[in-house]
Amino acid sequence: MVTKTSKKKPTAVKPVRQPTRGSGVGEAALRRAVIETAQAMSECGLSPGRSGNVSARWGDGMLITPSGMPYYELMPKDIVHVTADGAVAQGQRKPSSEWRFHLSAYQRRPDCGAVVHTHSLHATVLACAHRRIPAFHYMVAVAGGTDIPCIPYKPFGTMKLAKLVADGLTERRACLMANHGQIAIGDTLGAALELAQEVEVLAEQYVKVRMLGKPRLLSAKQMADVLKRFAAYGQNAQAPAGKG
């Protein structure tokens, strides 16, 4: 007998912006934050259905969404703790099939506190065409460099893909994954989700600009200036001496 589940989804919720270190945030709160982020990712259209996955650094490992479960049905107990060596304690759910590249991202980027992987429409379109997002707009620098690269294809869930993801994120906070989707990292779950949304916006803009002809790209010098300006932008930039 098949039991029908409710198709009603909750309204989008704002992800908890948990600090990544020295925060005092408990495991239960972080599990809820992972769920809220996954639900927000789905509700805003970044990952339809059960596609995509979300994780947050926890201890020397991570907390990650389980494999194949609807986000709106998740409970804190469903979030899976995966240790640094990839072990999952008995009695837990099966982790996302992509747990390997989440773990590789944390291992390659000690500054990373959260990972969001989505199959957002336009980012996936470019990924399936094996196209990066070049410097057609200065906001490409939001991912930490002069472009948003597209890493080569490898089958999902494999160590080969995990290594390529780690390589792609070494000098970037986001990249496209050929014939797959996109991945974004951040200090917090909220930051990672926000970056994934920005990558999708840039991907859509780039796809549409290409319809008009060959894009006019910013030069390396211009992008170097943008990256320098980004370093001094926002509330995290250090104020000049003697000024508040």
Residue, then its C-alpha position, 0 to 999 in steps of 0.5 A: m500500500v502506498t501512502k500519499t504524502s501532502k503536496k502542500k509546500p511551506t512558504a520560503v523561509k530565510p536561511v539561518r545565517q549561522p557563524t562558522r566558528g566559535s559561535g556556540v551554535g548547537e547541532a540541533a540548530l544547525r540541522r534546522a538551518v540546513i533544512e531551512t536553507a534547502q527549503a528556501m533553495s527549492e522554493c525560490g526555484l534554484s533546484p526543482g523537486r529533490s535535486g540539489n543538496v545543502s551542507a554545513r561544516w560541523g566539527d571535522g565533518m559536516l551535516i548534509t541533506p539526505s538522499g532523495m527526500p523531499y525538502y519540505e518533509l525533512m526533520p532535524k533527525d533526517i540530516v546526516h552527520v558525515t565525518a571527515d573520513g566519510a563515515v556515517a554512523q549506523g542508524q542515520r539516513k543515507p547522505s546525499s549522493e554528492w556527499r563526496f564533493h561537499l566533503s572535498a570542498y571543506q577539506r580544500r577550503p578551510d574558510c568554507g562553512a557551508v555548501v549549496h549545490t543546485h540545478s538552477l536553470h540557466a547555470t545548468v544550461l551553460a554547464c551543459a554547453h561546457r561554458r564558463i561565465p566570463a567577465f561580461h559583467y563586473m559582478v562575476a567577481v562575486a565568486g572571487g575571480t575574473d570568471i566563474p569556471c566550468i569544471p569537466y564532467k564526471p559521474f555524480g557521486t564519484m571521487k573523480l567529480a569530488k576532486l574536480v570540484a575541489d580544484g574548481l573551488t580552490e580559487r573561486r567560491a562558485c563554479l559550474m559543473a559540466n552537464h550537471g549544475q552549479i556549486a557555491i560555498g560561503d562562510t554561512l548557509g545564508a551566504a552560500l545560498e545567496l551566492a548560488q542565487e547570484v550565479e543563477v542571475l549572472a548565468e541568465q544574463y549571460v545566456k541572454v547577452r549571447m543572443l544579441g551577439k558576441p559579448r563585450l568582456l571586461s579586460a583583465k585590468q578592469m577585473a583586477d580593479v573590480l576585485k580590488r574594489f570588492a575587497a573594500y566593499g560592504q560591512n566586512a571591509q576594514a575601515p581606514a585608521g581613525k574612522g568608524 
